[in-house]
Amino acid sequence: MRTVTSLVQLTLLAILFVYVALTLLRIGREQTPFFKELPRKIKTIAVMLLAAVLLPQWLGYALLSFATGQPYFTIFNETGIIALVAAGIIFCLGQIFEYGYLIQDKSFEII
């Protein structure tokens, strides 16, 4: 069971890292870090981080409950709380970049 949850977590983390790398490459191609799609991409990274940490844990608890016949579950453990805080910070960065894009877009309209 531990192997299955580890495999799921490593797969989700690999997908997350590829998405982050593609986002960073896109930022490198743009003339500015404030482009229309970036805030959505950053917010997606936050959700993917949370999913990569929490879903395998919840899957592991579900498999353990099924195998033993006794309910095992926790919503957040220490790792989940740290992932929740990190995802919250990353989500806030998405909001900041969205605001920066709106300001830059308004300044281009004025010019």
Summary of the structure (lengths in Angstrom):
residues: 111
radius of gyration: 18.4
end to end distance: 60.2
largest distance: 67.3
contacts: 299
relative contact order: 0.15
helix: 83%
strand: 0%
